[in-house]
Amino acid sequence: MPSWNEVLDEIQAKTAEQGPIDQVRRHHLKKLHEYTKRNTIIYYSGWLQNSDGETTLQSIIYDGDINSFMTVIHGMDTSKGLDLILHTPGGVTSATEAIVNYLREKFGSDIRCFVPQLAMSAGTMIACACKEIYMGRQSSIGPIDPQFGNMAAFGVVEEFNRVIKDIKNDPASIPMWQAIYSKIPAGFITKCQQAIDLSEKLALEWLQTGMFKDDANAVKKAQKIVDSLNNNKDTKMHDRHIMASQAKKMGLKVKMLEDDQTLQDLVLTVHHACMHTFSLAKGLQKIVENQNGIGMFLAGGRQS
């Protein structure tokens, strides 16, 4: 497998040619496709390369992504299934639902997810909608508890329940809590609970109809996984990293990249090429691309 630096050297060696970054990335994506004989799509966010460490609308999963998937899937022989390589911090639950529904309309349940590094939050939900997840020892998924900005929906609901208990035990605390909660928009707590419920509902449905489609214990297995992923009490932090070994213990069907050295080399080389693309193409927010070099690229709010 070419190392991180060797992939960069390969890109730099093509500086005299047109589009060296794209050439190298597409070359290795094509090699992966030729090995698996399956349709292959990369869905990559450049949030880690943002200098301020913040996510933007264009770097997360959002409604505009459906256009990118439509573009790269057009003309594919969908009978060959789909390998989806994910690198994302997550995003909007409703957009995630639309993407999963679209992918399943096209490929049924024959979708495999590859996580070379990170597929967090809504990215984990997409992974749960696939029939199996390929991870390496360095890979992580994350909790699927919803967020509103930097606020955890679970945290908001838990604190509100604590407030109710505090007021019952000490009515004198009412003025203090009134001052705090007067700043919260009407219906916000209900919205948080609804978001928690929706994440659980979708993940349960996708696990039962995908990963455990033909399993007699599908409901029980799916519930155990969702109880682990959509559970702020145990995970504590929304950005908590869940490694492959932990994901397996939860019951997810995880395959290790290390078990197939050729596959691991091909996937990680594509990953390195994508990460170099974000580092060298300043302002690039997202890549959605297939094995035929057809892709959509989002930079500064513009698609190309």
Protein Blocks (a to p, Z undefined) as FASTA:
>chain_A
ZZfklmmmmmmmmmmpghkllmmmmmmmmmmmmmnopacdddddfklmpmnlpacfklmc
cfklmmmmmmmmgopafknopadddddebdcfklmmmmmmmmmmmnomaccdddfkbcgh
jlmmmmmmpmbdcddfkbccddfbdcehjacfklmmmmmmmmmmmmmmmmmlmmmmmmmm
mmpcghklmmmmmmmmmmmmmmmmmmmmmmmmmgcklmmmmmmmmmmmmofklnopaklc
cdfklmmmnopacddfklmmklmmmmmmmmmmmmmmmmmmghiabdcddfkopacddeeh
iaZZ
